[in-house]
Amino acid sequence: MAEALRLALDEAEAYLATIDTDRIAGPTTFPSAEALGGTLPERGAGTLAAIRELAAAHPAALRSSGPRFFHWVVGGGTPAALAADWLASTYDQNAFAWESSPLGTRLEELAVDWLKDLFALPATWGGVLTTGATMANFTGLAAGRRWWAERHGVDIDERGFSGLPALPVFSSGYVHASATKALAMLGIGRGSVQRFSRDAVGRLDIAALEAALVALRGAPSITVANAGEVNAGDFDPIDAMADLAEKYGAWLHVDGAFGLFVRATLAGMGLGRGIERADSVISDGHKWLNVPYDSGFAFVRDRRLLAGAFALSGAYLPAPGEHASFGYLGPEASRRARGLAVWATLRAYGRDGYRAMIERHLALARHLAERVDDAPDLERLADVRLNIVCFRYRPPDVAEADLDALNARIGKALLEDGRVYVGTTRYGGKVAFRPAIVNWRTGEEDVDLITDVVRELGARTLAAV
Ligand SMILES: *Cc1c(COP(=O)(O)O)cnc(C)c1O
């Protein structure tokens, strides 16, 4: 055992020693299934042989925890979070209940409390750690679903949907695919969400939202507000949505998978204003908190609803008692002790450390926007309100009709090149790059590489057509 762990430490040190400058995915040779054992071994190869084979496969690991990975919204792991995550596996605690892990439960209680404090959410709210924002959306919306059915006089978690009307769900065009997936998992249905957009980008048409709420004549509904959409990091007008939710008696759920972190900064409270008025709020740990996969959090104003939605009982199970039993407040029973990594990184770096990192990332995004604006062959497509810069390659002599295909081709070349990793999207119908700055390691030289590489590959792609 000790030798296996030493091998793992050596491998981790070697892997991380070059993560700052490694190609994200070079001209990788993926390990064949044969190199990894082929079919189920009749006779085991032994502990050390297995770990050595795994370490030998590390060239195939995408360097997504490095500072030049700007695709999607992907954080790295801080040293404290990574080390604590190793210990979570070592102690192998089941953070189901106090009785199964006092340590895991205590650290999750602290993690939830500290996160509420970091995000300036009321201390009285309930909360639970999840595997990510998708399950956090599921958790928050499950609480909303319970509230909605109670308004119809039904315990939905006991009785199910039978006899209830369809549950109306409203949002802007910014609503994330994981929220609609959560609605599907909850039996509410992906297709149930009505998106009120006033433009091709998806910005909220608040008059249309209000009209829909009026048309319900007091019947309960759920509104999903988005704090940080994925194309440009924009926010819905959450304070105004909270006004409507209050006025018409709707549940307000906020998806702040990364955007919620703006509330840890001094300047960010304007953008995130009103989130504390919501009924449920969620975010991710494996994005801007920079803890290893998988980690997310859901916060709910009325903690009683979490306990109702996720109740679990059996003669052999502990009765809900004086301590929080997180297995009774979220979707899973047996659970990884995710509180260890969340607690450790907050203990290590504090509010100050996170505030400084997020403000640095916001400044880097503004810096990147300036570099885009200064380049004659780049065009910025959106205001930079957060940590994402949405732009495209646009040399003066290329017709508008050809730009989408050109940018899609550059996007493909960029992922193959691997010096930086930036995804493409469609923004208001246009193919665009959308680098997101979330990794604690990222500095100015990493961000500068984005425009350098896009322009270099852009010129090369243009010359080749
Ligand atoms: C990433 C993201 C999600 C989904 O998060 P997972 O952790 O991948 O489940 C949900 N909403 C938004 C806005 C996101 O950026």
The ligand as a MOL file (V3000), in Angstrom:
LIG
                    3D

  0  0  0     0  0            999 V3000
M  V30 BEGIN CTAB
M  V30 COUNTS 15 15 0 0 0
M  V30 BEGIN ATOM
M  V30 1 C -21.2250 24.2280 -15.8690 0
M  V30 2 C -22.6010 24.7650 -15.6890 0
M  V30 3 C -23.6320 23.9470 -15.2400 0
M  V30 4 C -23.4740 22.4580 -15.0710 0
M  V30 5 O -22.4840 22.1740 -14.1590 0
M  V30 6 P -21.8590 20.7210 -13.9590 0
M  V30 7 O -20.9560 20.9460 -12.8210 0
M  V30 8 O -21.1590 20.4090 -15.2440 0
M  V30 9 O -22.9410 19.7780 -13.6770 0
M  V30 10 C -24.8490 24.5330 -14.9880 0
M  V30 11 N -25.0610 25.8480 -15.2020 0
M  V30 12 C -24.0910 26.6640 -15.6650 0
M  V30 13 C -24.3910 28.1130 -15.8900 0
M  V30 14 C -22.8230 26.1500 -15.9200 0
M  V30 15 O -21.8560 26.9490 -16.3780 0
M  V30 END ATOM
M  V30 BEGIN BOND
M  V30 1 1 1 2
M  V30 2 1 2 3
M  V30 3 2 2 14
M  V30 4 1 3 4
M  V30 5 2 3 10
M  V30 6 1 4 5
M  V30 7 1 5 6
M  V30 8 2 6 7
M  V30 9 1 6 8
M  V30 10 1 6 9
M  V30 11 1 10 11
M  V30 12 2 11 12
M  V30 13 1 12 13
M  V30 14 1 12 14
M  V30 15 1 14 15
M  V30 END BOND
M  V30 END CTAB
M  END
